Amino acid sequence: MELKPLLLGVLLLCTHIGANIEPDTGPSFHLQPPSNLLVYSHVGATISCSAQGSPEPEVYWEKANGSSLCIAKNNIGKVVSRSVHVKTVRVEDYMEYNVYTPDVWLAEGNTAVFTCEIMPSFVKPYVDVIEWLINETRVVNAKVESPPSLDFKKESISSQAGHSVALPCVAQSFPIPSYNWSKNGMPIKAEDRVKLVNGNLFIDEVIPEDSGMYQCNASNIHGYKLASTNLQVSEPLSVKVLPRSQRIDAALPALLLCNITGGPYNRIAWYKDGLALQPNANIRIVNGTNVTILSVSRKDVGMYQCLVSTSNDNDQGSSQLELGVSAPIFHETPSVEYKHSDESVSMQCKVYGNPVPTVTWMLDDNLLNLQDFKRVKVGQRMTAEGDIISHVNISSVRVSDGGRYTCSANNSIGRDIRVVKLNVYGMSIPQSSAVLFKYAKSRKV
């Protein structure tokens, strides 16, 4: 468990979850931080993030573009959480404010709308109105016939699914206006969830299908007024990448689908192991939501993520891509070595395959002679990524060591080779011969 300070009064909590997880499983989030967090300076807050995987992932925080990201990684891959936007409020800056209600004048029988005005205005988001009091009502007996005039309306309203919304429509006229509502041109009838009260339309437990353009018609014998309100109902954003994990054999295609509920969303981005996924000749991103890998290879293995953003929220989903069976594939093999007699040389080949390939060395199409084991040594090791690194080390090379060294890798799927050509120049001269040569040369002079 690790605690790190982010801002005044905010702690970032990173944890990993110990669970029964299959070996070689990439990291995934067990608990993600929220998209938005309001923190009061006198209270503080803790932002938690936990992840799971095998091997156990490292979990830590990073800052990016003014927001915070929780990151989990192990040797399989890396994933990043939804971004966290933290707003810290100093309570002492909002202790003093004034409240007043403007006077409202209207004809008897009409609907009155009172507003609670809070000054200064920047305090309003942090103040809750808990009570209304009636001090004085003055009635003026004046009735002037007139067509409706709209006093209160809203052009657009946004709400999350499950909440209740009120679409206001308040008109003043004499005679008192009657109200009719329509949605997308179709008349609305009162039902269990939908109620019409004094011109205002109330909808309980809204659903995404309630979204649309609503129109209020306030009318009397002298005329009418229309007011339109665009209602947008969104579900909480949820993102999943399907399938959650897949094992694809080498050279076969792979498909990833970003499944999104909620919205509307305005941005989709794909990542691989925490970095933006770049389309190329082998990787295609279609309609933002589909990723197609035409021919899977070792470099495509890892954690893929789809990150989706709305105007006030963001979420992510992840998927692990593993490589299935694969014929041997070589990496980083030199082609030519140049050495002088008595120098040492090391030749190696790096190969991957599934199942793990068997690696052998040949010299000029013959198995390598290892009888001179003090001078010629062959060995191999496996890296954490599953690559086989095989080497031939020769000390005090001779001209007879020169030739074509073939590194051959075989498994049940296929075979591949790489050739290293060793060129050895000159011939070593024994020390006694060198002394005789020097003596003969001096006598000749």
ABEGO torsion letter per residue (X at the ends): XBBBBABBGBBBBBBBBBBBBBBGBBBBBABBBBABBBBBAAAEBBBBBBBBEOBBBBBBBBBBGGBBBBBBBBAAEBBBBBBBBBBBBBAAAAABBBBBBBBBBBBBGBBBBBBBBBOBAAAAAABBBABBBBABBBBBBBBBBBBBBBABBBABBBBBBGBBBBBBBBBBBOBBBBBBBBBGGBBBBBBAABBBBGGBBBBBGBBAAABEBBBBBBBBAAEBBBBBBBBBBBBBBBBBBOBABBBBBBGBBBBBBBBBBEOBBABBBBBBGGBBBBBBAABBBBGGABBBBABBBAAABEBBBBBBBBAABBBBBBBBBBBBBBBBBBBGBBABBBBBBGBBBBBBBBBBBOBBBBBBBBBGGBBBBAABAAABBBBBBBBAAGBBBBBBBBBGBBAAABEBBBBBBBBAAEBBBBBBBBBBBEBBBBAAAAAAAAAAAAAAX
